[in-house]
Amino acid sequence: MNIAKERRKHQRFEALDNILAINTSSFGQVINVSMSGLRIKYLLRRNDPFHHAFDIALLNNTGDQYIDKLPCRVVSSIDFTPSIMPQNLFVREVGVMFDDLTSAQINQLADFVLHNTLVYA
């Protein structure tokens, strides 16, 4: 029997549908989030640049919570093109890990996770 070991330090929680991740070149829907990282799905053009490290902001679309400049790096990436999508566009789903968060950012992120995920699901 082959049992995969969980590599994450922190439990991931399903994000509410209204959570966006924003960086300097794009934005996308947050799928899940933890205190150490998150998964994002976003739409790109074929020639859009792909950065492996960047700062990200998190925003809920009600506008009452926003965290800016969370340093992160990509740890996984999957691209796919749904059949209904034009060939010059595709969906990228990335897993990112936060890097060197300050204590203030950790506190903001904990509050964001508590109020913008299905913590108790």
TIRO-2110 file (N, C-alpha, C; in Angstrom, 1 decimal):
// TIRO-2110
0.8, -1.2, 0.0, N, 1, A
0.0, 0.0, 0.0, CA, 1, A
0.9, 1.2, 0.0, C, 1, A
0.6, 2.2, -0.9, N, 2, A
1.4, 3.4, -1.0, CA, 2, A
0.6, 4.6, -0.5, C, 2, A
0.9, 5.1, 0.6, N, 3, A
0.2, 6.2, 1.2, CA, 3, A
1.0, 7.5, 1.1, C, 3, A
0.5, 8.5, 0.4, N, 4, A
1.2, 9.7, 0.1, CA, 4, A
1.2, 10.5, 1.4, C, 4, A
2.4, 11.0, 1.8, N, 5, A
2.5, 11.9, 2.9, CA, 5, A
2.2, 13.3, 2.6, C, 5, A
1.4, 13.9, 3.5, N, 6, A
1.0, 15.3, 3.3, CA, 6, A
2.2, 16.2, 3.5, C, 6, A
2.6, 17.1, 2.5, N, 7, A
3.7, 17.9, 2.6, CA, 7, A
3.4, 19.3, 3.2, C, 7, A
2.2, 19.7, 3.2, N, 8, A
1.9, 21.0, 3.7, CA, 8, A
2.0, 21.1, 5.2, C, 8, A
2.5, 22.3, 5.6, N, 9, A
2.5, 22.6, 7.1, CA, 9, A
1.2, 22.9, 7.7, C, 9, A
0.3, 23.6, 6.9, N, 10, A
-0.9, 24.0, 7.4, CA, 10, A
-2.1, 23.5, 6.6, C, 10, A
-3.2, 23.3, 7.2, N, 11, A
-4.4, 22.8, 6.5, CA, 11, A
-4.9, 23.9, 5.6, C, 11, A
-5.3, 23.4, 4.4, N, 12, A
-5.9, 24.3, 3.4, CA, 12, A
-7.4, 24.3, 3.6, C, 12, A
-8.0, 25.5, 3.4, N, 13, A
-9.5, 25.6, 3.5, CA, 13, A
-10.0, 26.1, 2.2, C, 13, A
-11.2, 25.6, 1.8, N, 14, A
-11.8, 26.1, 0.5, CA, 14, A
-12.2, 27.5, 0.7, C, 14, A
-11.8, 28.3, -0.3, N, 15, A
-12.1, 29.7, -0.3, CA, 15, A
-13.5, 30.0, -0.7, C, 15, A
-14.1, 31.0, -0.2, N, 16, A
-15.4, 31.4, -0.6, CA, 16, A
-15.3, 31.9, -2.1, C, 16, A
-16.4, 31.9, -2.8, N, 17, A
-16.4, 32.2, -4.3, CA, 17, A
-16.0, 33.7, -4.6, C, 17, A
-16.0, 34.5, -3.6, N, 18, A
-15.7, 36.0, -3.9, CA, 18, A
-14.3, 36.4, -3.6, C, 18, A
-13.3, 35.5, -3.5, N, 19, A
-12.0, 35.8, -3.2, CA, 19, A
-11.1, 35.9, -4.5, C, 19, A
-10.4, 37.0, -4.6, N, 20, A
-9.5, 37.2, -5.8, CA, 20, A
-8.1, 37.3, -5.3, C, 20, A
-7.2, 36.8, -6.1, N, 21, A
-5.7, 37.1, -6.0, CA, 21, A
-5.3, 38.0, -7.1, C, 21, A
-4.5, 39.0, -6.8, N, 22, A
-4.1, 40.0, -7.8, CA, 22, A
-2.6, 40.1, -7.7, C, 22, A
-1.9, 40.1, -8.9, N, 23, A
-0.5, 40.5, -9.0, CA, 23, A
-0.4, 41.6, -10.0, C, 23, A
0.8, 41.9, -10.4, N, 24, A
1.0, 43.1, -11.3, CA, 24, A
0.5, 42.8, -12.7, C, 24, A
0.4, 41.5, -13.1, N, 25, A
0.1, 41.2, -14.5, CA, 25, A
-1.3, 40.5, -14.7, C, 25, A
-1.9, 40.1, -13.6, N, 26, A
-3.2, 39.3, -13.7, CA, 26, A
-3.9, 39.2, -12.4, C, 26, A
-5.1, 38.6, -12.5, N, 27, A
-5.9, 38.3, -11.3, CA, 27, A
-6.6, 37.0, -11.5, C, 27, A
-6.9, 36.4, -10.4, N, 28, A
-7.6, 35.1, -10.6, CA, 28, A
-8.4, 34.7, -9.3, C, 28, A
-9.2, 33.7, -9.4, N, 29, A
-10.0, 33.2, -8.3, CA, 29, A
-9.2, 32.3, -7.4, C, 29, A
-9.3, 32.6, -6.1, N, 30, A
-8.6, 31.7, -5.1, CA, 30, A
-9.5, 30.5, -4.9, C, 30, A
-8.9, 29.3, -5.0, N, 31, A
-9.6, 28.0, -4.9, CA, 31, A
-9.5, 27.6, -3.4, C, 31, A
-8.3, 27.6, -2.8, N, 32, A
-8.1, 27.3, -1.4, CA, 32, A
-7.0, 28.1, -0.9, C, 32, A
-6.9, 28.2, 0.4, N, 33, A
-5.9, 29.0, 1.1, CA, 33, A
-5.5, 28.4, 2.5, C, 33, A
-4.3, 28.6, 2.8, N, 34, A
-3.8, 28.2, 4.2, CA, 34, A
-2.9, 29.3, 4.7, C, 34, A
-2.3, 29.1, 5.8, N, 35, A
-1.3, 30.0, 6.4, CA, 35, A
0.0, 29.9, 5.6, C, 35, A
0.2, 28.9, 4.8, N, 36, A
1.5, 28.8, 4.1, CA, 36, A
1.4, 29.0, 2.6, C, 36, A
0.2, 29.0, 2.0, N, 37, A
0.0, 29.1, 0.6, CA, 37, A
-1.4, 29.1, 0.1, C, 37, A
-1.6, 29.1, -1.2, N, 38, A
-2.9, 29.0, -1.8, CA, 38, A
-2.9, 28.5, -3.2, C, 38, A
-4.1, 28.2, -3.7, N, 39, A
-4.2, 27.7, -5.1, CA, 39, A
-5.1, 28.7, -5.8, C, 39, A
-4.7, 29.1, -7.0, N, 40, A
-5.3, 30.2, -7.8, CA, 40, A
-5.6, 29.6, -9.2, C, 40, A
-6.8, 30.0, -9.7, N, 41, A
-7.1, 29.7, -11.1, CA, 41, A
-7.3, 31.0, -11.8, C, 41, A
-6.6, 31.2, -13.0, N, 42, A
-6.8, 32.4, -13.7, CA, 42, A
-6.7, 32.2, -15.2, C, 42, A
-7.2, 33.1, -16.0, N, 43, A
-7.3, 33.1, -17.5, CA, 43, A
-6.1, 33.9, -18.0, C, 43, A
-5.4, 33.3, -19.0, N, 44, A
-4.2, 33.9, -19.6, CA, 44, A
-4.3, 33.8, -21.1, C, 44, A
-3.5, 34.7, -21.7, N, 45, A
-3.3, 34.6, -23.2, CA, 45, A
-2.0, 33.8, -23.4, C, 45, A
-1.9, 33.1, -24.5, N, 46, A
-0.8, 32.2, -24.8, CA, 46, A
0.6, 32.9, -24.6, C, 46, A
0.7, 34.2, -24.9, N, 47, A
2.0, 34.9, -24.9, CA, 47, A
2.2, 35.7, -23.6, C, 47, A
1.3, 35.5, -22.6, N, 48, A
1.5, 36.2, -21.3, CA, 48, A
2.7, 35.7, -20.6, C, 48, A
3.5, 36.6, -20.0, N, 49, A
4.7, 36.1, -19.2, CA, 49, A
4.3, 35.3, -18.0, C, 49, A
5.2, 34.4, -17.6, N, 50, A
4.9, 33.6, -16.4, CA, 50, A
6.0, 33.8, -15.4, C, 50, A
5.7, 34.4, -14.2, N, 51, A
6.7, 34.7, -13.2, CA, 51, A
6.6, 33.6, -12.1, C, 51, A
7.7, 33.1, -11.6, N, 52, A
7.7, 32.1, -10.6, CA, 52, A
7.8, 32.6, -9.2, C, 52, A
8.1, 33.9, -9.1, N, 53, A
8.1, 34.6, -7.7, CA, 53, A
7.5, 36.0, -7.9, C, 53, A
6.6, 36.4, -7.0, N, 54, A
5.9, 37.7, -7.2, CA, 54, A
5.3, 38.0, -5.9, C, 54, A
4.8, 39.2, -5.7, N, 55, A
4.0, 39.6, -4.6, CA, 55, A
2.5, 39.5, -5.1, C, 55, A
1.7, 39.1, -4.1, N, 56, A
0.2, 38.9, -4.5, CA, 56, A
-0.6, 39.7, -3.4, C, 56, A
-1.8, 40.1, -3.9, N, 57, A
-2.7, 40.7, -3.0, CA, 57, A
-4.0, 39.9, -2.9, C, 57, A
-4.6, 39.8, -1.8, N, 58, A
-5.9, 39.1, -1.7, CA, 58, A
-7.0, 40.0, -1.4, C, 58, A
-8.2, 39.8, -2.0, N, 59, A
-9.3, 40.7, -1.9, CA, 59, A
-10.6, 39.9, -1.9, C, 59, A
-11.5, 40.3, -1.0, N, 60, A
-12.8, 39.7, -1.2, CA, 60, A
-13.6, 40.7, -1.9, C, 60, A
-14.6, 40.3, -2.8, N, 61, A
-15.3, 41.2, -3.7, CA, 61, A
-16.3, 42.1, -2.9, C, 61, A
-16.5, 41.9, -1.6, N, 62, A
-17.3, 42.8, -0.9, CA, 62, A
-16.5, 44.0, -0.5, C, 62, A
-15.2, 43.9, -0.6, N, 63, A
-14.3, 45.1, -0.4, CA, 63, A
-14.0, 45.3, 1.1, C, 63, A
-14.4, 44.4, 2.0, N, 64, A
-14.1, 44.7, 3.4, CA, 64, A
-12.8, 44.1, 3.9, C, 64, A
-12.1, 43.3, 3.1, N, 65, A
-10.8, 42.7, 3.5, CA, 65, A
-9.9, 42.7, 2.3, C, 65, A
-8.7, 43.2, 2.5, N, 66, A
-7.7, 43.3, 1.5, CA, 66, A
-6.3, 43.2, 2.2, C, 66, A
-5.5, 42.3, 1.6, N, 67, A
-4.1, 42.2, 2.1, CA, 67, A
-3.2, 42.4, 0.9, C, 67, A
-2.2, 43.2, 1.0, N, 68, A
-1.3, 43.6, -0.1, CA, 68, A
0.1, 43.1, 0.1, C, 68, A
0.8, 42.8, -1.0, N, 69, A
2.2, 42.5, -1.0, CA, 69, A
2.6, 41.3, -0.2, C, 69, A
1.9, 40.2, -0.4, N, 70, A
2.3, 38.9, 0.2, CA, 70, A
3.3, 38.3, -0.7, C, 70, A
4.6, 38.2, -0.3, N, 71, A
5.6, 37.5, -1.2, CA, 71, A
5.3, 36.0, -1.3, C, 71, A
5.4, 35.5, -2.6, N, 72, A
5.1, 34.1, -2.8, CA, 72, A
5.9, 33.6, -4.0, C, 72, A
5.9, 32.3, -4.1, N, 73, A
6.6, 31.6, -5.2, CA, 73, A
5.7, 30.4, -5.7, C, 73, A
5.8, 30.2, -7.0, N, 74, A
5.0, 29.1, -7.6, CA, 74, A
5.6, 27.7, -7.2, C, 74, A
4.8, 26.8, -6.7, N, 75, A
5.3, 25.5, -6.4, CA, 75, A
4.7, 24.4, -7.3, C, 75, A
3.6, 24.7, -8.0, N, 76, A
3.0, 23.8, -9.0, CA, 76, A
2.2, 24.6, -9.9, C, 76, A
2.0, 24.1, -11.2, N, 77, A
1.3, 24.8, -12.2, CA, 77, A
0.7, 23.8, -13.2, C, 77, A
-0.6, 24.0, -13.5, N, 78, A
-1.3, 23.1, -14.5, CA, 78, A
-2.0, 24.0, -15.4, C, 78, A
-1.8, 23.8, -16.7, N, 79, A
-2.5, 24.6, -17.8, CA, 79, A
-3.5, 23.7, -18.5, C, 79, A
-4.6, 24.3, -18.8, N, 80, A
-5.6, 23.5, -19.6, CA, 80, A
-6.5, 24.5, -20.4, C, 80, A
-7.0, 24.0, -21.5, N, 81, A
-7.8, 24.8, -22.4, CA, 81, A
-9.2, 24.2, -22.5, C, 81, A
-10.2, 24.7, -21.9, N, 82, A
-11.6, 24.1, -22.1, CA, 82, A
-12.0, 24.2, -23.5, C, 82, A
-12.8, 23.3, -24.0, N, 83, A
-13.1, 23.2, -25.4, CA, 83, A
-13.9, 24.4, -25.9, C, 83, A
-14.6, 25.1, -25.0, N, 84, A
-15.3, 26.3, -25.4, CA, 84, A
-14.5, 27.6, -25.5, C, 84, A
-13.2, 27.5, -25.2, N, 85, A
-12.4, 28.7, -25.1, CA, 85, A
-11.6, 28.9, -26.4, C, 85, A
-11.4, 30.1, -26.8, N, 86, A
-10.6, 30.4, -28.0, CA, 86, A
-9.2, 29.9, -27.8, C, 86, A
-8.5, 29.5, -28.9, N, 87, A
-7.2, 28.8, -28.8, CA, 87, A
-6.1, 29.8, -28.2, C, 87, A
-6.3, 31.1, -28.3, N, 88, A
-5.3, 32.0, -27.8, CA, 88, A
-5.4, 32.2, -26.3, C, 88, A
-6.4, 31.6, -25.6, N, 89, A
-6.6, 31.7, -24.2, CA, 89, A
-6.5, 30.3, -23.5, C, 89, A
-6.1, 30.3, -22.3, N, 90, A
-6.0, 29.1, -21.5, CA, 90, A
-6.2, 29.4, -20.0, C, 90, A
-6.5, 28.4, -19.3, N, 91, A
-6.6, 28.5, -17.8, CA, 91, A
-5.4, 27.9, -17.2, C, 91, A
-4.8, 28.7, -16.2, N, 92, A
-3.7, 28.2, -15.5, CA, 92, A
-4.1, 28.1, -14.0, C, 92, A
-3.8, 27.0, -13.4, N, 93, A
-4.1, 26.8, -12.0, CA, 93, A
-2.7, 26.6, -11.3, C, 93, A
-2.4, 27.5, -10.4, N, 94, A
-1.1, 27.4, -9.7, CA, 94, A
-1.2, 27.3, -8.2, C, 94, A
-0.3, 26.6, -7.7, N, 95, A
-0.1, 26.5, -6.2, CA, 95, A
1.0, 27.4, -5.8, C, 95, A
0.8, 28.3, -4.9, N, 96, A
1.9, 29.1, -4.5, CA, 96, A
2.1, 29.0, -3.0, C, 96, A
3.4, 29.2, -2.6, N, 97, A
3.8, 29.2, -1.2, CA, 97, A
4.2, 30.6, -0.8, C, 97, A
3.8, 31.0, 0.4, N, 98, A
4.2, 32.3, 0.9, CA, 98, A
5.6, 32.3, 1.3, C, 98, A
6.3, 33.4, 1.1, N, 99, A
7.7, 33.5, 1.5, CA, 99, A
7.9, 34.6, 2.5, C, 99, A
8.5, 34.3, 3.6, N, 100, A
9.0, 35.3, 4.6, CA, 100, A
7.9, 36.4, 4.9, C, 100, A
6.8, 36.0, 5.4, N, 101, A
5.7, 36.9, 5.8, CA, 101, A
6.1, 37.6, 7.1, C, 101, A
5.8, 38.9, 7.2, N, 102, A
6.0, 39.6, 8.4, CA, 102, A
5.0, 39.1, 9.5, C, 102, A
5.2, 39.5, 10.7, N, 103, A
4.2, 39.1, 11.7, CA, 103, A
2.8, 39.8, 11.5, C, 103, A
2.9, 41.0, 11.0, N, 104, A
1.7, 41.8, 10.6, CA, 104, A
0.9, 41.0, 9.5, C, 104, A
1.7, 40.6, 8.5, N, 105, A
1.0, 39.9, 7.4, CA, 105, A
0.5, 38.5, 7.8, C, 105, A
1.1, 37.8, 8.7, N, 106, A
0.6, 36.6, 9.3, CA, 106, A
-0.7, 36.8, 10.0, C, 106, A
-0.8, 37.9, 10.8, N, 107, A
-2.0, 38.2, 11.5, CA, 107, A
-3.1, 38.6, 10.5, C, 107, A
-2.8, 39.3, 9.5, N, 108, A
-3.8, 39.7, 8.5, CA, 108, A
-4.3, 38.5, 7.8, C, 108, A
-3.4, 37.6, 7.4, N, 109, A
-3.7, 36.4, 6.7, CA, 109, A
-4.6, 35.4, 7.6, C, 109, A
-4.3, 35.3, 8.8, N, 110, A
-5.1, 34.5, 9.7, CA, 110, A
-6.5, 35.0, 9.8, C, 110, A
-6.7, 36.3, 9.9, N, 111, A
-8.0, 36.9, 9.9, CA, 111, A
-8.7, 36.7, 8.6, C, 111, A
-8.0, 36.9, 7.5, N, 112, A
-8.5, 36.7, 6.1, CA, 112, A
-9.0, 35.2, 6.0, C, 112, A
-8.2, 34.3, 6.4, N, 113, A
-8.6, 32.8, 6.3, CA, 113, A
-9.9, 32.6, 7.1, C, 113, A
-9.9, 33.1, 8.3, N, 114, A
-11.1, 32.9, 9.2, CA, 114, A
-12.4, 33.4, 8.6, C, 114, A
-12.3, 34.6, 7.9, N, 115, A
-13.5, 35.2, 7.4, CA, 115, A
-13.9, 35.0, 6.0, C, 115, A
-13.0, 34.3, 5.2, N, 116, A
-13.2, 34.2, 3.8, CA, 116, A
-13.0, 32.8, 3.3, C, 116, A
-13.1, 31.8, 4.2, N, 117, A
-13.0, 30.4, 3.8, CA, 117, A
-14.1, 29.6, 4.5, C, 117, A
-14.3, 28.4, 4.0, N, 118, A
-15.2, 27.4, 4.7, CA, 118, A
-14.4, 26.7, 5.8, C, 118, A
-14.0, 27.4, 6.8, N, 119, A
-13.2, 26.9, 7.8, CA, 119, A
-13.8, 25.7, 8.6, C, 119, A
-15.1, 25.8, 8.7, N, 120, A
-15.8, 24.8, 9.5, CA, 120, A
-16.5, 23.7, 8.7, C, 120, A
-16.2, 23.7, 7.4, N, 121, A
-16.8, 22.7, 6.5, CA, 121, A
-16.3, 21.3, 6.8, C, 121, A
END
